[in-house]
Amino acid sequence: MKKLEGKIAVVTGASKGIGASIAKHLAAEGAAVVVNYSSSKEGADRVVDEITSAGGKAIAVQAHIAKKAEIERLFSEGIAESEDRKQTEAQTPLGRIGQPQDIAPAVVFLASADSGWITGETLYITGGLH
């Protein structure tokens, strides 16, 4: 079994350069990859073709990641197209996919004086999925 078998990876900016390379490497390790692009459909389709030609799973989804509605659509399409949602949720310790209201309280905490003694740390807001 490959390292990322059964996982879904959404890679932004995956139509060229570093993003394309990351998408291909994730797919090579078994992940189903959502190749996000903003304007380069040709590049995204080329990356998807390379992945699927090598036996991997990939789809291209256009979305501008600076727009909330497009981010939500990107993930919705990616999950719906890549794998069954229940399989994805089963992989999470909380049995569901995180929602914006799950993330917002941590952002408020980090922006407040309550986080004054936290420096140089990475806070993973993943519901326990690592």
N, CA, C and O atoms as a Tinker XYZ file with bonds, in Angstrom:
   520  protein
     1  N      0.835000   -1.186000    0.000000    73     2
     2  CA     0.000000    0.000000    0.000000    64     1     3
     3  C      0.880000    1.250000    0.000000    63     2     4     5
     4  O      1.892000    1.318000    0.697000    81     3
     5  N      0.469000    2.231000   -0.797000    73     3     6
     6  CA     1.220000    3.486000   -0.881000    64     5     7
     7  C      0.942000    4.356000    0.341000    63     6     8     9
     8  O     -0.075000    4.187000    1.013000    81     7
     9  N      1.843000    5.280000    0.622000    73     7    10
    10  CA     1.761000    6.129000    1.813000    64     9    11
    11  C      0.457000    6.917000    1.921000    63    10    12    13
    12  O     -0.048000    7.125000    3.024000    81    11
    13  N     -0.093000    7.356000    0.788000    73    11    14
    14  CA    -1.263000    8.234000    0.817000    64    13    15
    15  C     -2.517000    7.586000    0.237000    63    14    16    17
    16  O     -3.463000    8.285000   -0.129000    81    15
    17  N     -2.532000    6.274000    0.153000    73    15    18
    18  CA    -3.685000    5.544000   -0.372000    64    17    19
    19  C     -4.937000    5.913000    0.417000    63    18    20    21
    20  O     -4.925000    5.915000    1.648000    81    19
    21  N     -6.017000    6.225000   -0.296000    73    19    22
    22  CA    -7.278000    6.567000    0.347000    64    21    23
    23  C     -7.400000    8.002000    0.806000    63    22    24    25
    24  O     -8.415000    8.377000    1.393000    81    23
    25  N     -6.387000    8.813000    0.552000    73    23    26
    26  CA    -6.415000   10.220000    0.958000    64    25    27
    27  C     -6.732000   11.096000   -0.248000    63    26    28    29
    28  O     -6.516000   10.704000   -1.394000    81    27
    29  N     -7.249000   12.286000    0.034000    73    27    30
    30  CA    -7.542000   13.275000   -1.001000    64    29    31
    31  C     -6.659000   14.479000   -0.749000    63    30    32    33
    32  O     -6.567000   14.957000    0.382000    81    31
    33  N     -6.006000   14.975000   -1.793000    73    31    34
    34  CA    -5.158000   16.156000   -1.681000    64    33    35
    35  C     -5.691000   17.240000   -2.606000    63    34    36    37
    36  O     -5.880000   17.007000   -3.800000    81    35
    37  N     -5.932000   18.419000   -2.057000    73    35    38
    38  CA    -6.311000   19.581000   -2.855000    64    37    39
    39  C     -5.059000   20.435000   -2.958000    63    38    40    41
    40  O     -4.557000   20.933000   -1.950000    81    39
    41  N     -4.553000   20.607000   -4.176000    73    39    42
    42  CA    -3.316000   21.356000   -4.384000    64    41    43
    43  C     -3.653000   22.622000   -5.154000    63    42    44    45
    44  O     -4.057000   22.568000   -6.315000    81    43
    45  N     -3.483000   23.767000   -4.490000    73    43    46
    46  CA    -3.754000   25.043000   -5.149000    64    45    47
    47  C     -2.561000   25.420000   -6.026000    63    46    48    49
    48  O     -1.415000   25.095000   -5.716000    81    47
    49  N     -2.855000   26.103000   -7.113000    73    47    50
    50  CA    -1.792000   26.516000   -8.025000    64    49    51
    51  C     -1.074000   25.336000   -8.647000    63    50    52    53
    52  O      0.133000   25.393000   -8.885000    81    51
    53  N     -1.811000   24.268000   -8.911000    73    51    54
    54  CA    -1.192000   23.017000   -9.352000    64    53    55
    55  C     -1.069000   22.883000  -10.860000    63    54    56    57
    56  O     -0.715000   21.811000  -11.351000    81    55
    57  N     -1.350000   23.935000  -11.600000    73    55    58
    58  CA    -1.280000   23.827000  -13.060000    64    57    59
    59  C      0.133000   24.002000  -13.603000    63    58    60    61
    60  O      0.376000   23.764000  -14.786000    81    59
    61  N      1.076000   24.420000  -12.741000    73    59    62
    62  CA     2.456000   24.613000  -13.202000    64    61    63
    63  C      3.409000   24.693000  -12.007000    63    62    64    65
    64  O      2.979000   24.821000  -10.861000    81    63
    65  N      4.659000   24.617000  -12.285000    73    63    66
    66  CA     5.698000   24.834000  -11.295000    64    65    67
    67  C      5.652000   23.921000  -10.084000    63    66    68    69
    68  O      5.432000   22.715000  -10.200000    81    67
    69  N      5.863000   24.521000   -8.912000    73    67    70
    70  CA     5.922000   23.777000   -7.663000    64    69    71
    71  C      4.612000   23.038000   -7.401000    63    70    72    73
    72  O      4.627000   21.876000   -6.994000    81    71
    73  N      3.478000   23.705000   -7.631000    73    71    74
    74  CA     2.183000   23.074000   -7.392000    64    73    75
    75  C      1.991000   21.826000   -8.228000    63    74    76    77
    76  O      1.488000   20.815000   -7.739000    81    75
    77  N      2.395000   21.895000   -9.500000    73    75    78
    78  CA     2.266000   20.732000  -10.386000    64    77    79
    79  C      3.132000   19.580000   -9.891000    63    78    80    81
    80  O      2.704000   18.426000   -9.897000    81    79
    81  N      4.332000   19.894000   -9.470000    73    79    82
    82  CA     5.231000   18.854000   -8.975000    64    81    83
    83  C      4.681000   18.214000   -7.696000    63    82    84    85
    84  O      4.751000   16.998000   -7.523000    81    83
    85  N      4.136000   19.041000   -6.811000    73    83    86
    86  CA     3.548000   18.519000   -5.575000    64    85    87
    87  C      2.375000   17.598000   -5.904000    63    86    88    89
    88  O      2.251000   16.514000   -5.335000    81    87
    89  N      1.513000   18.040000   -6.829000    73    87    90
    90  CA     0.347000   17.224000   -7.212000    64    89    91
    91  C      0.794000   15.865000   -7.747000    63    90    92    93
    92  O      0.222000   14.839000   -7.380000    81    91
    93  N      1.794000   15.849000   -8.595000    73    91    94
    94  CA     2.274000   14.594000   -9.180000    64    93    95
    95  C      2.889000   13.682000   -8.121000    63    94    96    97
    96  O      2.675000   12.470000   -8.150000    81    95
    97  N      3.639000   14.243000   -7.201000    73    95    98
    98  CA     4.248000   13.437000   -6.145000    64    97    99
    99  C      3.199000   12.862000   -5.202000    63    98   100   101
   100  O      3.295000   11.704000   -4.795000    81    99
   101  N      2.196000   13.669000   -4.853000    73    99   102
   102  CA     1.126000   13.168000   -3.996000    64   101   103
   103  C      0.388000   12.015000   -4.678000    63   102   104   105
   104  O      0.085000   11.002000   -4.048000    81   103
   105  N      0.105000   12.179000   -5.967000    73   103   106
   106  CA    -0.583000   11.132000   -6.723000    64   105   107
   107  C      0.260000    9.866000   -6.806000    63   106   108   109
   108  O     -0.268000    8.758000   -6.719000    81   107
   109  N      1.566000   10.032000   -6.973000    73   107   110
   110  CA     2.454000    8.877000   -7.069000    64   109   111
   111  C      2.448000    8.057000   -5.781000    63   110   112   113
   112  O      2.739000    6.861000   -5.795000    81   111
   113  N      2.116000    8.708000   -4.674000    73   111   114
   114  CA     2.042000    8.002000   -3.393000    64   113   115
   115  C      0.623000    7.553000   -3.057000    63   114   116   117
   116  O      0.356000    7.112000   -1.939000    81   115
   117  N     -0.294000    7.666000   -4.036000    73   115   118
   118  CA    -1.623000    7.101000   -3.870000    64   117   119
   119  C     -2.758000    8.056000   -3.588000    63   118   120   121
   120  O     -3.912000    7.629000   -3.544000    81   119
   121  N     -2.480000    9.335000   -3.396000    73   119   122
   122  CA    -3.558000   10.292000   -3.118000    64   121   123
   123  C     -4.368000   10.576000   -4.376000    63   122   124   125
   124  O     -3.820000   10.616000   -5.477000    81   123
   125  N     -5.669000   10.773000   -4.210000    73   123   126
   126  CA    -6.504000   11.310000   -5.278000    64   125   127
   127  C     -6.299000   12.816000   -5.222000    63   126   128   129
   128  O     -6.455000   13.418000   -4.160000    81   127
   129  N     -5.954000   13.436000   -6.346000    73   127   130
   130  CA    -5.530000   14.831000   -6.333000    64   129   131
   131  C     -6.532000   15.734000   -7.049000    63   130   132   133
   132  O     -6.979000   15.450000   -8.160000    81   131
   133  N     -6.866000   16.825000   -6.377000    73   131   134
   134  CA    -7.650000   17.893000   -6.988000    64   133   135
   135  C     -6.644000   18.943000   -7.429000    63   134   136   137
   136  O     -6.008000   19.597000   -6.602000    81   135
   137  N     -6.505000   19.099000   -8.750000    73   135   138
   138  CA    -5.557000   20.043000   -9.326000    64   137   139
   139  C     -6.278000   21.378000   -9.498000    63   138   140   141
   140  O     -7.061000   21.556000  -10.432000    81   139
   141  N     -6.009000   22.303000   -8.598000    73   139   142
   142  CA    -6.649000   23.615000   -8.665000    64   141   143
   143  C     -5.865000   24.537000   -9.593000    63   142   144   145
   144  O     -4.634000   24.525000   -9.622000    81   143
   145  N     -6.612000   25.334000  -10.346000    73   143   146
   146  CA    -5.996000   26.354000  -11.193000    64   145   147
   147  C     -6.878000   27.586000  -11.186000    63   146   148   149
   148  O     -8.089000   27.500000  -10.978000    81   147
   149  N     -6.256000   28.734000  -11.416000    73   147   150
   150  CA    -7.015000   29.976000  -11.491000    64   149   151
   151  C     -7.322000   30.326000  -12.937000    63   150   152   153
   152  O     -8.456000   30.664000  -13.277000    81   151
   153  N     -6.287000   30.242000  -13.800000    73   151   154
   154  CA    -6.495000   30.652000  -15.189000    64   153   155
   155  C     -5.921000   29.686000  -16.219000    63   154   156   157
   156  O     -6.298000   29.753000  -17.389000    81   155
   157  N     -5.037000   28.808000  -15.825000    73   155   158
   158  CA    -4.358000   27.942000  -16.790000    64   157   159
   159  C     -5.012000   26.558000  -16.873000    63   158   160   161
   160  O     -4.478000   25.579000  -16.352000    81   159
   161  N     -6.168000   26.489000  -17.533000    73   159   162
   162  CA    -6.865000   25.211000  -17.693000    64   161   163
   163  C     -5.998000   24.211000  -18.449000    63   162   164   165
   164  O     -5.959000   23.032000  -18.099000    81   163
   165  N     -5.305000   24.677000  -19.482000    73   163   166
   166  CA    -4.432000   23.781000  -20.255000    64   165   167
   167  C     -3.378000   23.145000  -19.370000    63   166   168   169
   168  O     -3.135000   21.941000  -19.451000    81   167
   169  N     -2.751000   23.953000  -18.525000    73   167   170
   170  CA    -1.732000   23.426000  -17.625000    64   169   171
   171  C     -2.304000   22.425000  -16.644000    63   170   172   173
   172  O     -1.703000   21.381000  -16.389000    81   171
   173  N     -3.471000   22.744000  -16.091000    73   171   174
   174  CA    -4.115000   21.836000  -15.141000    64   173   175
   175  C     -4.494000   20.524000  -15.820000    63   174   176   177
   176  O     -4.286000   19.446000  -15.263000    81   175
   177  N     -5.052000   20.620000  -17.024000    73   175   178
   178  CA    -5.420000   19.402000  -17.758000    64   177   179
   179  C     -4.192000   18.551000  -18.071000    63   178   180   181
   180  O     -4.261000   17.322000  -18.062000    81   179
   181  N     -3.081000   19.203000  -18.346000    73   179   182
   182  CA    -1.843000   18.482000  -18.631000    64   181   183
   183  C     -1.369000   17.719000  -17.383000    63   182   184   185
   184  O     -0.937000   16.571000  -17.478000    81   183
   185  N     -1.453000   18.369000  -16.216000    73   183   186
   186  CA    -1.052000   17.716000  -14.965000    64   185   187
   187  C     -1.978000   16.528000  -14.675000    63   186   188   189
   188  O     -1.511000   15.455000  -14.293000    81   187
   189  N     -3.290000   16.722000  -14.859000    73   187   190
   190  CA    -4.254000   15.629000  -14.651000    64   189   191
   191  C     -3.939000   14.472000  -15.591000    63   190   192   193
   192  O     -3.957000   13.313000  -15.176000    81   191
   193  N     -3.648000   14.780000  -16.862000    73   191   194
   194  CA    -3.306000   13.728000  -17.830000    64   193   195
   195  C     -2.071000   12.951000  -17.402000    63   194   196   197
   196  O     -2.037000   11.725000  -17.503000    81   195
   197  N     -1.055000   13.667000  -16.922000    73   195   198
   198  CA     0.171000   12.995000  -16.475000    64   197   199
   199  C     -0.121000   12.056000  -15.296000    63   198   200   201
   200  O      0.386000   10.936000  -15.236000    81   199
   201  N     -0.940000   12.535000  -14.371000    73   199   202
   202  CA    -1.259000   11.730000  -13.189000    64   201   203
   203  C     -2.065000   10.499000  -13.584000    63   202   204   205
   204  O     -1.741000    9.384000  -13.177000    81   203
   205  N     -3.120000   10.702000  -14.382000    73   203   206
   206  CA    -3.976000    9.572000  -14.749000    64   205   207
   207  C     -3.259000    8.599000  -15.678000    63   206   208   209
   208  O     -3.518000    7.396000  -15.630000    81   207
   209  N     -2.364000    9.103000  -16.520000    73   207   210
   210  CA    -1.587000    8.222000  -17.397000    64   209   211
   211  C     -0.674000    7.298000  -16.604000    63   210   212   213
   212  O     -0.348000    6.193000  -17.038000    81   211
   213  N     -0.270000    7.774000  -15.432000    73   211   214
   214  CA     0.600000    6.970000  -14.565000    64   213   215
   215  C     -0.216000    6.079000  -13.631000    63   214   216   217
   216  O      0.344000    5.417000  -12.758000    81   215
   217  N     -1.547000    6.061000  -13.811000    73   215   218
   218  CA    -2.395000    5.208000  -12.995000    64   217   219
   219  C     -3.000000    5.869000  -11.779000    63   218   220   221
   220  O     -3.659000    5.209000  -10.976000    81   219
   221  N     -2.783000    7.177000  -11.629000    73   219   222
   222  CA    -3.322000    7.888000  -10.475000    64   221   223
   223  C     -4.708000    8.446000  -10.738000    63   222   224   225
   224  O     -5.255000    8.328000  -11.834000    81   223
   225  N     -5.264000    9.063000   -9.687000    73   223   226
   226  CA    -6.578000    9.696000   -9.782000    64   225   227
   227  C     -6.396000   11.196000   -9.632000    63   226   228   229
   228  O     -5.720000   11.660000   -8.714000    81   227
   229  N     -7.012000   11.965000  -10.551000    73   227   230
   230  CA    -6.904000   13.425000  -10.475000    64   229   231
   231  C     -8.021000   14.074000  -11.269000    63   230   232   233
   232  O     -8.496000   13.535000  -12.269000    81   231
   233  N     -8.429000   15.245000  -10.799000    73   231   234
   234  CA    -9.368000   16.087000  -11.531000    64   233   235
   235  C     -8.860000   17.522000  -11.461000    63   234   236   237
   236  O     -8.118000   17.877000  -10.545000    81   235
   237  N     -9.254000   18.338000  -12.418000    73   235   238
   238  CA    -8.917000   19.761000  -12.414000    64   237   239
   239  C    -10.152000   20.551000  -12.019000    63   238   240   241
   240  O    -11.242000   20.309000  -12.538000    81   239
   241  N     -9.985000   21.497000  -11.101000    73   239   242
   242  CA   -11.085000   22.357000  -10.671000    64   241   243
   243  C    -10.598000   23.798000  -10.661000    63   242   244   245
   244  O     -9.626000   24.129000   -9.981000    81   243
   245  N    -11.280000   24.657000  -11.421000    73   243   246
   246  CA   -10.940000   26.074000  -11.463000    64   245   247
   247  C    -11.534000   26.774000  -10.252000    63   246   248   249
   248  O    -12.716000   26.605000   -9.956000    81   247
   249  N    -10.734000   27.548000   -9.559000    73   247   250
   250  CA   -11.221000   28.360000   -8.440000    64   249   251
   251  C    -10.173000   29.407000   -8.104000    63   250   252   253
   252  O     -8.974000   29.125000   -8.102000    81   251
   253  N    -10.632000   30.611000   -7.821000    73   251   254
   254  CA    -9.745000   31.688000   -7.376000    64   253   255
   255  C     -9.746000   31.638000   -5.853000    63   254   256   257
   256  O    -10.767000   31.918000   -5.225000    81   255
   257  N     -8.612000   31.284000   -5.255000    73   255   258
   258  CA    -8.585000   31.007000   -3.815000    64   257   259
   259  C     -8.644000   32.251000   -2.928000    63   258   260   261
   260  O     -8.606000   32.133000   -1.704000    81   259
   261  N     -8.735000   33.432000   -3.522000    73   259   262
   262  CA    -8.925000   34.639000   -2.726000    64   261   263
   263  C    -10.407000   34.915000   -2.483000    63   262   264   265
   264  O    -10.761000   35.868000   -1.789000    81   263
   265  N    -11.270000   34.078000   -3.057000    73   263   266
   266  CA   -12.716000   34.276000   -2.928000    64   265   267
   267  C    -13.321000   33.105000   -2.161000    63   266   268   269
   268  O    -13.213000   31.953000   -2.581000    81   267
   269  N    -13.956000   33.413000   -1.035000    73   267   270
   270  CA   -14.505000   32.386000   -0.139000    64   269   271
   271  C    -15.430000   31.410000   -0.860000    63   270   272   273
   272  O    -15.302000   30.197000   -0.695000    81   271
   273  N    -16.347000   31.922000   -1.647000    73   271   274
   274  CA   -17.306000   31.045000   -2.333000    64   273   275
   275  C    -16.599000   30.078000   -3.270000    63   274   276   277
   276  O    -17.018000   28.929000   -3.411000    81   275
   277  N    -15.529000   30.535000   -3.911000    73   275   278
   278  CA   -14.792000   29.659000   -4.823000    64   277   279
   279  C    -13.988000   28.604000   -4.067000    63   278   280   281
   280  O    -13.835000   27.481000   -4.547000    81   279
   281  N    -13.481000   28.954000   -2.906000    73   279   282
   282  CA   -12.779000   27.971000   -2.072000    64   281   283
   283  C    -13.755000   26.867000   -1.646000    63   282   284   285
   284  O    -13.438000   25.679000   -1.713000    81   283
   285  N    -14.942000   27.285000   -1.210000    73   283   286
   286  CA   -15.945000   26.301000   -0.800000    64   285   287
   287  C    -16.316000   25.391000   -1.969000    63   286   288   289
   288  O    -16.463000   24.182000   -1.793000    81   287
   289  N    -16.467000   25.967000   -3.157000    73   287   290
   290  CA   -16.791000   25.167000   -4.342000    64   289   291
   291  C    -15.647000   24.227000   -4.687000    63   290   292   293
   292  O    -15.874000   23.070000   -5.042000    81   291
   293  N    -14.424000   24.719000   -4.586000    73   291   294
   294  CA   -13.246000   23.897000   -4.872000    64   293   295
   295  C    -13.255000   22.635000   -4.014000    63   294   296   297
   296  O    -13.083000   21.528000   -4.525000    81   295
   297  N    -13.455000   22.805000   -2.715000    73   295   298
   298  CA   -13.446000   21.647000   -1.827000    64   297   299
   299  C    -14.667000   20.764000   -2.040000    63   298   300   301
   300  O    -14.562000   19.537000   -2.004000    81   299
   301  N    -15.817000   21.378000   -2.261000    73   299   302
   302  CA   -17.027000   20.579000   -2.503000    64   301   303
   303  C    -16.879000   19.723000   -3.755000    63   302   304   305
   304  O    -17.170000   18.527000   -3.730000    81   303
   305  N    -16.429000   20.332000   -4.846000    73   303   306
   306  CA   -16.246000   19.575000   -6.086000    64   305   307
   307  C    -15.145000   18.542000   -5.938000    63   306   308   309
   308  O    -15.263000   17.414000   -6.417000    81   307
   309  N    -14.077000   18.941000   -5.272000    73   307   310
   310  CA   -12.964000   18.019000   -5.099000    64   309   311
   311  C    -13.340000   16.786000   -4.322000    63   310   312   313
   312  O    -12.988000   15.672000   -4.709000    81   311
   313  N    -14.047000   16.970000   -3.240000    73   311   314
   314  CA   -14.437000   15.817000   -2.421000    64   313   315
   315  C    -15.477000   14.981000   -3.154000    63   314   316   317
   316  O    -15.397000   13.753000   -3.159000    81   315
   317  N    -16.443000   15.635000   -3.768000    73   315   318
   318  CA   -17.492000   14.897000   -4.478000    64   317   319
   319  C    -16.914000   14.103000   -5.640000    63   318   320   321
   320  O    -17.331000   12.972000   -5.888000    81   319
   321  N    -15.960000   14.685000   -6.350000    73   319   322
   322  CA   -15.392000   14.034000   -7.526000    64   321   323
   323  C    -14.326000   13.006000   -7.173000    63   322   324   325
   324  O    -14.234000   11.962000   -7.819000    81   323
   325  N    -13.528000   13.290000   -6.163000    73   323   326
   326  CA   -12.370000   12.447000   -5.898000    64   325   327
   327  C    -12.709000   11.144000   -5.188000    63   326   328   329
   328  O    -12.246000   10.080000   -5.599000    81   327
   329  N    -13.488000   11.210000   -4.156000    73   327   330
   330  CA   -13.796000   10.025000   -3.348000    64   329   331
   331  C    -15.160000   10.217000   -2.718000    63   330   332   333
   332  O    -15.703000   11.322000   -2.703000    81   331
   333  N    -15.681000    9.181000   -2.223000    73   331   334
   334  CA   -16.942000    9.245000   -1.501000    64   333   335
   335  C    -16.739000   10.040000   -0.217000    63   334   336   337
   336  O    -15.786000    9.791000    0.520000    81   335
   337  N    -17.620000   10.989000    0.055000    73   335   338
   338  CA   -17.493000   11.858000    1.228000    64   337   339
   339  C    -17.442000   11.047000    2.528000    63   338   340   341
   340  O    -16.702000   11.395000    3.448000    81   339
   341  N    -18.212000    9.987000    2.601000    73   339   342
   342  CA   -18.223000    9.184000    3.826000    64   341   343
   343  C    -16.852000    8.562000    4.089000    63   342   344   345
   344  O    -16.441000    8.427000    5.242000    81   343
   345  N    -16.151000    8.187000    3.028000    73   343   346
   346  CA   -14.813000    7.627000    3.201000    64   345   347
   347  C    -13.886000    8.691000    3.785000    63   346   348   349
   348  O    -13.070000    8.406000    4.662000    81   347
   349  N    -14.020000    9.896000    3.296000    73   347   350
   350  CA   -13.202000   10.996000    3.794000    64   349   351
   351  C    -13.512000   11.266000    5.259000    63   350   352   353
   352  O    -12.604000   11.388000    6.081000    81   351
   353  N    -14.797000   11.358000    5.582000    73   351   354
   354  CA   -15.172000   11.625000    6.964000    64   353   355
   355  C    -14.738000   10.503000    7.906000    63   354   356   357
   356  O    -14.393000   10.760000    9.059000    81   355
   357  N    -14.754000    9.281000    7.427000    73   355   358
   358  CA   -14.337000    8.144000    8.249000    64   357   359
   359  C    -12.865000    8.224000    8.625000    63   358   360   361
   360  O    -12.448000    7.629000    9.619000    81   359
   361  N    -12.078000    8.949000    7.845000    73   359   362
   362  CA   -10.648000    9.084000    8.119000    64   361   363
   363  C    -10.362000   10.128000    9.190000    63   362   364   365
   364  O     -9.238000   10.209000    9.686000    81   363
   365  N    -11.363000   10.928000    9.556000    73   363   366
   366  CA   -11.137000   11.980000   10.533000    64   365   367
   367  C    -11.517000   11.507000   11.925000    63   366   368   369
   368  O    -12.518000   10.808000   12.086000    81   367
   369  N    -10.745000   11.870000   12.923000    73   367   370
   370  CA   -11.048000   11.434000   14.289000    64   369   371
   371  C    -12.428000   11.888000   14.776000    63   370   372   373
   372  O    -13.055000   11.203000   15.585000    81   371
   373  N    -12.902000   13.033000   14.290000    73   371   374
   374  CA   -14.205000   13.525000   14.730000    64   373   375
   375  C    -15.348000   13.036000   13.844000    63   374   376   377
   376  O    -16.511000   13.334000   14.114000    81   375
   377  N    -15.025000   12.288000   12.790000    73   375   378
   378  CA   -16.047000   11.715000   11.935000    64   377   379
   379  C    -16.759000   12.702000   11.030000    63   378   380   381
   380  O    -17.859000   12.425000   10.553000    81   379
   381  N    -16.144000   13.848000   10.789000    73   379   382
   382  CA   -16.742000   14.844000    9.903000    64   381   383
   383  C    -15.657000   15.742000    9.339000    63   382   384   385
   384  O    -14.526000   15.763000    9.823000    81   383
   385  N    -16.024000   16.474000    8.319000    73   383   386
   386  CA   -15.107000   17.426000    7.699000    64   385   387
   387  C    -15.256000   18.759000    8.415000    63   386   388   389
   388  O    -16.371000   19.194000    8.703000    81   387
   389  N    -14.141000   19.401000    8.698000    73   387   390
   390  CA   -14.165000   20.683000    9.385000    64   389   391
   391  C    -14.926000   21.744000    8.615000    63   390   392   393
   392  O    -14.959000   21.743000    7.385000    81   391
   393  N    -15.534000   22.647000    9.360000    73   391   394
   394  CA   -16.326000   23.733000    8.796000    64   393   395
   395  C    -15.708000   25.065000    9.208000    63   394   396   397
   396  O    -14.908000   25.111000   10.142000    81   395
   397  N    -16.069000   26.147000    8.522000    73   395   398
   398  CA   -15.515000   27.454000    8.888000    64   397   399
   399  C    -15.695000   27.795000   10.368000    63   398   400   401
   400  O    -14.803000   28.391000   10.972000    81   399
   401  N    -16.820000   27.430000   10.952000    73   399   402
   402  CA   -17.060000   27.733000   12.360000    64   401   403
   403  C    -16.141000   26.929000   13.284000    63   402   404   405
   404  O    -16.023000   27.256000   14.465000    81   403
   405  N    -15.496000   25.897000   12.772000    73   403   406
   406  CA   -14.516000   25.148000   13.551000    64   405   407
   407  C    -13.179000   25.886000   13.608000    63   406   408   409
   408  O    -12.429000   25.741000   14.573000    81   407
   409  N    -12.887000   26.661000   12.598000    73   407   410
   410  CA   -11.603000   27.347000   12.476000    64   409   411
   411  C    -11.624000   28.723000   13.125000    63   410   412   413
   412  O    -10.647000   29.133000   13.751000    81   411
   413  N    -12.730000   29.432000   12.978000    73   411   414
   414  CA   -12.823000   30.827000   13.410000    64   413   415
   415  C    -12.443000   31.062000   14.874000    63   414   416   417
   416  O    -11.732000   32.030000   15.147000    81   415
   417  N    -12.874000   30.237000   15.829000    73   415   418
   418  CA   -12.488000   30.507000   17.229000    64   417   419
   419  C    -10.969000   30.494000   17.449000    63   418   420   421
   420  O    -10.453000   31.258000   18.266000    81   419
   421  N    -10.269000   29.642000   16.732000    73   419   422
   422  CA    -8.807000   29.609000   16.879000    64   421   423
   423  C     -8.183000   30.888000   16.331000    63   422   424   425
   424  O     -7.213000   31.397000   16.892000    81   423
   425  N     -8.736000   31.406000   15.241000    73   423   426
   426  CA    -8.235000   32.660000   14.676000    64   425   427
   427  C     -8.451000   33.800000   15.665000    63   426   428   429
   428  O     -7.563000   34.629000   15.861000    81   427
   429  N     -9.624000   33.844000   16.288000    73   427   430
   430  CA    -9.909000   34.870000   17.291000    64   429   431
   431  C     -8.918000   34.754000   18.448000    63   430   432   433
   432  O     -8.385000   35.761000   18.913000    81   431
   433  N     -8.674000   33.535000   18.907000    73   431   434
   434  CA    -7.713000   33.320000   19.984000    64   433   435
   435  C     -6.337000   33.845000   19.597000    63   434   436   437
   436  O     -5.709000   34.569000   20.371000    81   435
   437  N     -5.865000   33.491000   18.415000    73   435   438
   438  CA    -4.535000   33.912000   17.980000    64   437   439
   439  C     -4.433000   35.421000   17.792000    63   438   440   441
   440  O     -3.356000   35.992000   17.964000    81   439
   441  N     -5.533000   36.068000   17.442000    73   439   442
   442  CA    -5.537000   37.517000   17.244000    64   441   443
   443  C     -5.679000   38.277000   18.564000    63   442   444   445
   444  O     -5.463000   39.489000   18.608000    81   443
   445  N     -6.037000   37.581000   19.628000    73   443   446
   446  CA    -6.288000   38.241000   20.914000    64   445   447
   447  C     -5.046000   38.242000   21.800000    63   446   448   449
   448  O     -4.048000   37.581000   21.510000    81   447
   449  N     -5.136000   38.997000   22.881000    73   447   450
   450  CA    -4.048000   39.045000   23.867000    64   449   451
   451  C     -3.876000   37.696000   24.564000    63   450   452   453
   452  O     -2.815000   37.428000   25.126000    81   451
   453  N     -4.899000   36.847000   24.535000    73   451   454
   454  CA    -4.802000   35.521000   25.159000    64   453   455
   455  C     -3.663000   34.686000   24.588000    63   454   456   457
   456  O     -3.150000   33.792000   25.261000    81   455
   457  N     -3.268000   34.972000   23.362000    73   455   458
   458  CA    -2.193000   34.197000   22.723000    64   457   459
   459  C     -0.841000   34.883000   22.849000    63   458   460   461
   460  O      0.104000   34.525000   22.147000    81   459
   461  N     -0.742000   35.857000   23.729000    73   459   462
   462  CA     0.472000   36.664000   23.865000    64   461   463
   463  C      1.753000   35.892000   24.138000    63   462   464   465
   464  O      2.832000   36.357000   23.771000    81   463
   465  N      1.668000   34.739000   24.765000    73   463   466
   466  CA     2.860000   33.963000   25.083000    64   465   467
   467  C      3.133000   32.872000   24.065000    63   466   468   469
   468  O      4.035000   32.056000   24.254000    81   467
   469  N      2.371000   32.851000   23.003000    73   467   470
   470  CA     2.599000   31.863000   21.951000    64   469   471
   471  C      3.443000   32.532000   20.872000    63   470   472   473
   472  O      3.023000   33.508000   20.249000    81   471
   473  N      4.631000   31.991000   20.664000    73   471   474
   474  CA     5.523000   32.545000   19.645000    64   473   475
   475  C      6.151000   31.419000   18.842000    63   474   476   477
   476  O      6.538000   30.392000   19.400000    81   475
   477  N      6.250000   31.610000   17.545000    73   475   478
   478  CA     6.947000   30.668000   16.687000    64   477   479
   479  C      6.349000   29.267000   16.679000    63   478   480   481
   480  O      7.082000   28.294000   16.506000    81   479
   481  N      5.062000   29.141000   16.857000    73   479   482
   482  CA     4.415000   27.837000   16.906000    64   481   483
   483  C      3.495000   27.659000   15.690000    63   482   484   485
   484  O      3.061000   28.635000   15.076000    81   483
   485  N      3.218000   26.440000   15.368000    73   483   486
   486  CA     2.241000   26.116000   14.331000    64   485   487
   487  C      1.051000   25.481000   15.025000    63   486   488   489
   488  O      1.191000   24.484000   15.732000    81   487
   489  N     -0.107000   26.058000   14.821000    73   487   490
   490  CA    -1.327000   25.528000   15.408000    64   489   491
   491  C     -2.083000   24.774000   14.329000    63   490   492   493
   492  O     -2.558000   25.366000   13.360000    81   491
   493  N     -2.191000   23.476000   14.503000    73   491   494
   494  CA    -2.914000   22.653000   13.547000    64   493   495
   495  C     -4.373000   22.574000   13.952000    63   494   496   497
   496  O     -4.696000   22.042000   15.014000    81   495
   497  N     -5.248000   23.093000   13.123000    73   495   498
   498  CA    -6.679000   23.071000   13.403000    64   497   499
   499  C     -7.253000   22.026000   12.442000    63   498   500   501
   500  O     -7.793000   22.353000   11.385000    81   499
   501  N     -7.119000   20.769000   12.843000    73   499   502
   502  CA    -7.416000   19.662000   11.940000    64   501   503
   503  C     -8.448000   18.688000   12.487000    63   502   504   505
   504  O     -8.770000   17.697000   11.832000    81   503
   505  N     -8.962000   18.951000   13.657000    73   503   506
   506  CA    -9.875000   17.991000   14.247000    64   505   507
   507  C     -9.181000   16.693000   14.636000    63   506   508   509
   508  O     -9.832000   15.665000   14.819000    81   507
   509  N     -7.873000   16.744000   14.760000    73   507   510
   510  CA    -7.111000   15.567000   15.163000    64   509   511
   511  C     -6.494000   14.788000   14.021000    63   510   512   513
   512  O     -5.785000   13.811000   14.261000    81   511
   513  N     -6.743000   15.193000   12.784000    73   511   514
   514  CA    -6.183000   14.502000   11.631000    64   513   515
   515  C     -4.806000   15.064000   11.301000    63   514   516   517
   516  O     -4.663000   16.260000   11.047000    81   515
   517  N     -3.816000   14.219000   11.305000    73   515   518
   518  CA    -2.438000   14.664000   10.994000    64   517   519
   519  C     -1.888000   13.852000    9.869000    63   518   520
   520  O     -0.749000   14.063000    9.454000    81   519
